Amino acid sequence: MSTQVIVLNGGSSSGKSGITRCLKAILPHPWINLGVDDLIDRLPPSLIENGSGVEFGKQGEVVLGDGFREMEEAWTKGVAAMARAGARIIIDDVFLSGRASQERLRAHLEGLEVLWVGVHCDPEIAAGREIARGDRVIGMAASQAEIVHKGVVYDIEVDTSHTESLDCARAIAARVS
């Protein structure tokens, strides 16, 4: 069976988006990318920073409430349905709960051929990228750099600290069946 879903997990500003763009350019078939940022961008205002959805702290911490978890579950089921219908999907995620996040996603992707990818980046380098982006709460990249990988099992791991996105994408593409 060929790979149906590629899951890229890494902290904020770790390089997942750049790798995704490169993967879409070099993989032989069309791939759709969806990420946790897409979900957050589409949440109603009532779920942003009210305690039940997503709350961004001043030091970069992210707190997810029950309202977010409900929406995340529905969204993830929808992404899995797209893959089951034949779409090849790249998921750009941030496993704030490490292994528990992976297990939630794994349950929804049951029966699909998934390539699990860890995207690492030195916290100081990620923090510099975060500042350059200008669209993130300062501190988010450093706080997420290691915690998102805690207890997570991968098929392949890449490090964007000193490796270009294209080279990381090539290593990942070599593992896509």
Phi, psi and chi 1 to 4 in degrees:
 res  aa     phi    psi   chi1   chi2   chi3   chi4
   1 MET       -  142.4 -178.6  179.6 -109.2      -
   2 SER   -90.6  157.8   61.8      -      -      -
   3 THR   -61.1  129.5  -56.4      -      -      -
   4 GLN  -106.5  -28.4  -63.3  164.4  -74.2      -
   5 VAL  -138.0  134.3  178.5      -      -      -
   6 ILE  -113.3  123.9  -60.3  169.6      -      -
   7 VAL  -108.2  117.1  176.8      -      -      -
   8 LEU  -100.5  118.3  -57.8  176.4      -      -
   9 ASN  -115.9  128.7  173.4   50.5      -      -
  10 GLY  -170.3  163.4      -      -      -      -
  11 GLY   -68.8  170.4      -      -      -      -
  12 SER   -56.7  138.2  179.4      -      -      -
  13 SER    63.8   23.2  -59.3      -      -      -
  14 SER   -82.5  -14.9   63.1      -      -      -
  15 GLY   112.4   10.8      -      -      -      -
  16 LYS   -62.2  -42.0  -61.0  179.5  -55.1  -65.8
  17 SER   -64.7  -41.7  -63.2      -      -      -
  18 GLY   -63.9  -42.3      -      -      -      -
  19 ILE   -63.0  -42.1  -69.1  171.0      -      -
  20 THR   -59.8  -46.2  -63.2      -      -      -
  21 ARG   -59.2  -41.5  -78.2 -170.3  -65.7  -82.7
  22 CYS   -67.8  -42.4  -67.7      -      -      -
  23 LEU   -59.2  -43.8  -79.3  169.4      -      -
  24 LYS   -62.9  -28.3  -71.0  171.4   62.1  174.5
  25 ALA   -81.1  -31.5      -      -      -      -
  26 ILE  -104.4  -19.7   66.6  172.8      -      -
  27 LEU   -70.2  144.4  -72.7  168.9      -      -
  28 PRO   -70.9  -18.4   24.2  -31.3      -      -
  29 HIS  -118.3  161.3  -58.2  -72.3      -      -
  30 PRO   -67.0  138.9  -15.1   25.7      -      -
  31 TRP  -129.2  142.9  -72.8   75.8      -      -
  32 ILE  -103.1  137.5  -63.3  169.5      -      -
  33 ASN  -111.7  137.0   64.4  -65.2      -      -
  34 LEU  -137.4  142.8  -62.9  164.8      -      -
  35 GLY  -141.2  169.9      -      -      -      -
  36 VAL   -60.6  -31.2   68.5      -      -      -
  37 ASP   -64.5  -34.8  -72.6  -16.1      -      -
  38 ASP   -62.0  -43.8  -63.3  -43.5      -      -
  39 LEU   -62.2  -48.8  171.6   60.0      -      -
  40 ILE   -61.6  -40.3  -68.6  169.9      -      -
  41 ASP   -62.7  -24.0  -73.2  -13.1      -      -
  42 ARG  -101.0    0.8  -77.6  148.9 -172.2   83.0
  43 LEU   -69.2  148.0  -69.8  175.1      -      -
  44 PRO   -69.6  153.6   23.9  -31.2      -      -
  45 PRO   -53.7  -29.1  -24.1   32.1      -      -
  46 SER   -65.0  -18.6   62.1      -      -      -
  47 LEU  -101.5    4.8  -74.0 -177.8      -      -
  48 ILE  -103.0  118.9  -57.4  -62.9      -      -
  49 GLU    57.4   39.0  -61.0 -171.7   18.0      -
  50 ASN  -120.6    6.0   77.1   -7.4      -      -
  51 GLY    99.1  -24.2      -      -      -      -
  52 SER  -103.1   -9.6   71.3      -      -      -
  53 GLY  -114.5 -108.9      -      -      -      -
  54 VAL  -120.6  130.5  178.7      -      -      -
  55 GLU  -126.2  128.4 -173.7  175.3  -15.1      -
  56 PHE  -105.2  117.8  -59.6   97.6      -      -
  57 GLY   -81.5  165.5      -      -      -      -
  58 LYS   -67.5  -20.6  -66.6 -174.9 -173.2  -35.3
  59 GLN   -99.9   11.6  -56.2  -57.7  -45.0      -
  60 GLY    94.8   -1.2      -      -      -      -
  61 GLU   -71.5  150.1   64.7  -85.6   11.3      -
  62 VAL  -123.7  125.6  179.4      -      -      -
  63 VAL  -115.4  126.2  178.9      -      -      -
  64 LEU  -107.8  128.6  -56.2  175.6      -      -
  65 GLY   -98.9  179.7      -      -      -      -
  66 ASP   -61.5  -37.6  -67.7  -21.4      -      -
  67 GLY   -61.1  -41.1      -      -      -      -
  68 PHE   -64.3  -45.4  174.1   82.6      -      -
  69 ARG   -59.1  -39.1  -70.2  -72.3 -177.3 -143.6
  70 GLU   -62.4  -46.9  -74.7  179.5   29.2      -
  71 MET   -66.8  -39.7  -63.6  -59.2  -81.9      -
  72 GLU   -61.3  -42.1  178.0 -171.9   41.7      -
  73 GLU   -62.9  -46.2 -177.2  171.8  -14.1      -
  74 ALA   -62.7  -43.9      -      -      -      -
  75 TRP   -61.4  -45.1  179.8   79.3      -      -
  76 THR   -64.7  -40.0  -55.8      -      -      -
  77 LYS   -60.7  -39.1  -74.1  179.0  180.0  178.6
  78 GLY   -66.1  -42.1      -      -      -      -
  79 VAL   -62.3  -43.8  171.3      -      -      -
  80 ALA   -62.9  -39.0      -      -      -      -
  81 ALA   -63.0  -39.1      -      -      -      -
  82 MET   -61.5  -42.9  -70.3  172.5   54.4      -
  83 ALA   -65.0  -41.0      -      -      -      -
  84 ARG   -65.3  -27.4  -72.2 -172.8  178.9   92.6
  85 ALA   -82.0   -3.1      -      -      -      -
  86 GLY   115.6   -7.4      -      -      -      -
  87 ALA   -75.6  139.6      -      -      -      -
  88 ARG   -90.0  127.7  -68.3  172.9 -169.4   86.9
  89 ILE  -122.2  134.1  -49.5  -74.5      -      -
  90 ILE  -107.0  119.8  -59.6  169.3      -      -
  91 ILE  -103.1  124.3  -61.2  174.5      -      -
  92 ASP  -102.5  108.9  169.6  -19.1      -      -
  93 ASP  -131.0  166.7 -148.2  -27.6      -      -
  94 VAL  -131.2  103.2  179.7      -      -      -
  95 PHE   -80.0   80.3  -68.5  170.1      -      -
  96 LEU   -60.1  -25.3  -67.0  174.9      -      -
  97 SER  -104.4   19.5  -59.5      -      -      -
  98 GLY    53.3 -124.6      -      -      -      -
  99 ARG   -55.7  -40.8 -179.6 -174.4  -47.4 -156.2
 100 ALA   -60.7  -38.3      -      -      -      -
 101 SER   -64.4  -44.0  -64.7      -      -      -
 102 GLN   -62.2  -42.4 -176.9 -178.9   34.0      -
 103 GLU   -65.4  -38.0  -68.5  -52.4  -44.4      -
 104 ARG   -60.8  -46.1  -84.9 -166.5  -56.4  -84.0
 105 LEU   -68.4  -42.3 -176.8   54.1      -      -
 106 ARG   -56.6  -40.6 -174.3 -174.5  -53.0  -84.4
 107 ALA   -60.6  -39.6      -      -      -      -
 108 HIS   -74.3  -26.0  -67.6  -64.5      -      -
 109 LEU   -95.4   10.3  -59.7  176.6      -      -
 110 GLU   -50.2  131.2 -179.5   82.1   28.0      -
 111 GLY    89.0   -8.8      -      -      -      -
 112 LEU   -97.7  152.1  -65.6  167.3      -      -
 113 GLU   -85.3  110.8 -172.3   65.3   29.4      -
 114 VAL  -117.1  136.0  179.5      -      -      -
 115 LEU  -106.1  116.0 -178.6   68.1      -      -
 116 TRP   -93.8  122.4  -62.6   92.7      -      -
 117 VAL  -122.7  125.7 -179.0      -      -      -
 118 GLY   -93.3  124.6      -      -      -      -
 119 VAL  -109.0  107.5  179.6      -      -      -
 120 HIS  -100.5  154.3  -62.3  -89.3      -      -
 121 CYS  -157.5  136.9 -175.5      -      -      -
 122 ASP   -53.4  131.2  177.4  -86.5      -      -
 123 PRO   -53.9  -37.4  -25.6   33.5      -      -
 124 GLU   -69.5  -37.4  -72.3 -174.1   26.1      -
 125 ILE   -68.1  -43.9  -67.4  172.0      -      -
 126 ALA   -61.0  -38.8      -      -      -      -
 127 ALA   -64.2  -38.8      -      -      -      -
 128 GLY   -64.2  -41.1      -      -      -      -
 129 ARG   -63.7  -39.3  -67.7  175.0 -176.2  171.2
 130 GLU   -59.3  -44.9  175.5 -179.9   71.4      -
 131 ILE   -63.6  -43.9  -68.7  167.9      -      -
 132 ALA   -64.2  -35.0      -      -      -      -
 133 ARG   -65.0  -44.4  -71.5  176.0   72.3  155.6
 134 GLY    75.7    4.5      -      -      -      -
 135 ASP  -118.8   19.0   65.6  -11.0      -      -
 136 ARG  -126.9  154.4  -64.1  -73.8 -170.7 -101.8
 137 VAL   -71.0  126.4  175.8      -      -      -
 138 ILE   -62.5  130.7  -59.5  -58.3      -      -
 139 GLY   109.0  -18.7      -      -      -      -
 140 MET   -62.5  -46.4 -168.9 -178.9  -61.1      -
 141 ALA   -61.4  -47.3      -      -      -      -
 142 ALA   -65.4  -39.3      -      -      -      -
 143 SER   -71.2  -25.5   70.7      -      -      -
 144 GLN   -96.7  -17.1  -65.9  175.4    0.1      -
 145 ALA   -51.7  -38.9      -      -      -      -
 146 GLU  -108.3  -35.1  -65.3  176.5   12.6      -
 147 ILE   -63.4  -32.1 -165.0  164.6      -      -
 148 VAL   -66.9  -17.8  -60.9      -      -      -
 149 HIS   -99.0   -4.2  -59.9  -67.7      -      -
 150 LYS   -63.6  113.1 -169.3  169.4 -174.2  159.1
 151 GLY    78.3    3.7      -      -      -      -
 152 VAL   -83.9  139.2  178.8      -      -      -
 153 VAL  -106.2  129.3  177.0      -      -      -
 154 TYR  -119.1  157.4  -62.4  111.3      -      -
 155 ASP   -85.9  -31.1  -62.6  -51.1      -      -
 156 ILE  -153.1  147.1 -177.5  172.4      -      -
 157 GLU  -127.9  140.4  -62.0 -179.2   58.1      -
 158 VAL  -127.9  158.4  -64.8      -      -      -
 159 ASP  -130.0  117.8 -169.9  -37.9      -      -
 160 THR   -90.1    4.8   64.8      -      -      -
 161 SER   -55.8  -44.4  -59.8      -      -      -
 162 HIS  -135.0   12.9  -56.5  -69.8      -      -
 163 THR  -118.3  130.8  -55.1      -      -      -
 164 GLU   -66.6  152.8  -67.4  -64.1  -35.1      -
 165 SER   -55.2  -40.9  -64.6      -      -      -
 166 LEU   -63.4  -41.0 -177.9   56.5      -      -
 167 ASP   -66.8  -38.7  -67.7  -33.3      -      -
 168 CYS   -64.0  -43.4  -68.0      -      -      -
 169 ALA   -62.8  -39.0      -      -      -      -
 170 ARG   -63.0  -40.4  -74.2 -180.0  177.7  137.8
 171 ALA   -64.4  -40.5      -      -      -      -
 172 ILE   -68.4  -46.0  -64.2  163.6      -      -
 173 ALA   -58.4  -33.6      -      -      -      -
 174 ALA   -64.4  -20.7      -      -      -      -
 175 ARG   -95.0   -9.4  -61.5  -69.8  -57.3  -89.5
 176 VAL   -77.8  126.3  173.3      -      -      -
 177 SER   -97.5      -   55.9      -      -      -
